[in-house]
Amino acid sequence: MAVLRFFKTPKHQQYQYKPRFWDPKKEELEERMKQIEAAKEGDVEAMKARLAATFRKGYSNDTHFRKRQVMRSNLILLGIIVLLIILSYLFIIVYLPQIADRVGSGGG
């Protein structure tokens, strides 16, 4: 019997998946309605949640703000790089001859 079982592999089990429809707009509307009801009651936690949602929504929609922040960051980085290049150049001009003299004369 075991020999017959070796040649006859069992069939796989099938999963019965029934997808459901999900409407993100409807869910967002229901969430807003809950927030409005909580705000009417004067709940402090609801006000905090509303303010946090407003900030999150504002930053994601304000592309001009993001562009300004990136531009400012890039300019600061460029300024630091230029400053380091100038300081390196001055260091080489001022101290390289002294270092070369000490190395050439045997360090003493």
DAJO-V193647 format. One record per pair of residues at least 24 apart in sequence whose ideal C-beta (glycine too) atoms are under 6 Angstrom apart, sorted by the first residue. I is the first residue (numbers start at 1). J is the second residue. D is the distance in whole Angstrom. If there is no record, write none. Layout:
i = [I	I]
j = [J	J]
d = [D	D]
//
This chain:
none
//
